[in-house]
Amino acid sequence: MTQTPRSFSHIGLSVPDLDAAVEFYLGVMGFYVLMQPSLVVEDDSPIGMMCTDVFGPGWHSLRIAHLSTADGIGIELFEFNGNHAPDDNFAYRRHGTFHFAIQDPDVEGLLAKIVAAGGKQRMPIREYFPGQKPYRMVYVEDPFGNIFELYSHSYELTYSAGAYS
């Protein structure tokens, strides 16, 4: 039985300062706001009940904003009460999500903006197929410790060769 590929909808990121995160993702990354920062409280409203279903009772309140990339992928930003940075924000051996990726043909230019805004470059910019294809990548962090990758080309183009040599 052949499965139909699903599309990616959104990713949720926990940040220590929602307003600063919205400013970063708009001003540096060029995303746009779908829903301005809003307060959600633990109550019997539909969104309050949804959050209690997800987080369990006792979460009290949170702030949330919804952003979008140019291709319609959602970036859901959460600021939780009592939030704290993890001891290791790149526990890549731990099961679960450890990064997402953003595509921009000007990897170097976007990287410079990220670093200027308080983010970090985690490695040198590397080419996937040096001398063959101009596909570049680099791992970075936003100013809040969320790790993501910058790609110069689409995922499909980058991996369409099928294997590394």
ChimeraX attribute file (.defattr): number of C-alpha atoms within 10 A of each C-alpha:
attribute: neighborCount
match mode: 1-to-1
recipient: residues
	/A:1	3
	/A:2	4
	/A:3	5
	/A:4	6
	/A:5	6
	/A:6	6
	/A:7	7
	/A:8	9
	/A:9	10
	/A:10	15
	/A:11	11
	/A:12	13
	/A:13	14
	/A:14	19
	/A:15	24
	/A:16	19
	/A:17	15
	/A:18	21
	/A:19	16
	/A:20	13
	/A:21	21
	/A:22	25
	/A:23	13
	/A:24	21
	/A:25	20
	/A:26	16
	/A:27	14
	/A:28	18
	/A:29	17
	/A:30	14
	/A:31	21
	/A:32	19
	/A:33	17
	/A:34	13
	/A:35	12
	/A:36	13
	/A:37	18
	/A:38	13
	/A:39	11
	/A:40	15
	/A:41	17
	/A:42	17
	/A:43	15
	/A:44	10
	/A:45	11
	/A:46	9
	/A:47	13
	/A:48	17
	/A:49	16
	/A:50	14
	/A:51	20
	/A:52	18
	/A:53	10
	/A:54	9
	/A:55	10
	/A:56	10
	/A:57	12
	/A:58	8
	/A:59	16
	/A:60	14
	/A:61	16
	/A:62	18
	/A:63	18
	/A:64	23
	/A:65	21
	/A:66	19
	/A:67	21
	/A:68	20
	/A:69	18
	/A:70	9
	/A:71	7
	/A:72	13
	/A:73	15
	/A:74	20
	/A:75	22
	/A:76	18
	/A:77	24
	/A:78	22
	/A:79	21
	/A:80	18
	/A:81	12
	/A:82	8
	/A:83	12
	/A:84	10
	/A:85	12
	/A:86	9
	/A:87	7
	/A:88	8
	/A:89	13
	/A:90	15
	/A:91	12
	/A:92	11
	/A:93	7
	/A:94	8
	/A:95	7
	/A:96	8
	/A:97	9
	/A:98	14
	/A:99	14
	/A:100	12
	/A:101	15
	/A:102	16
	/A:103	16
	/A:104	18
	/A:105	15
	/A:106	13
	/A:107	20
	/A:108	16
	/A:109	10
	/A:110	17
	/A:111	23
	/A:112	14
	/A:113	15
	/A:114	22
	/A:115	16
	/A:116	12
	/A:117	14
	/A:118	12
	/A:119	20
	/A:120	19
	/A:121	17
	/A:122	13
	/A:123	10
	/A:124	10
	/A:125	16
	/A:126	13
	/A:127	16
	/A:128	15
	/A:129	14
	/A:130	10
	/A:131	8
	/A:132	8
	/A:133	11
	/A:134	13
	/A:135	21
	/A:136	21
	/A:137	23
	/A:138	20
	/A:139	20
	/A:140	23
	/A:141	21
	/A:142	20
	/A:143	19
	/A:144	20
	/A:145	18
	/A:146	18
	/A:147	20
	/A:148	17
	/A:149	17
	/A:150	22
	/A:151	23
	/A:152	19
	/A:153	19
	/A:154	14
	/A:155	13
	/A:156	9
	/A:157	10
	/A:158	18
	/A:159	13
	/A:160	9
	/A:161	10
	/A:162	8
	/A:163	6
	/A:164	7
	/A:165	5
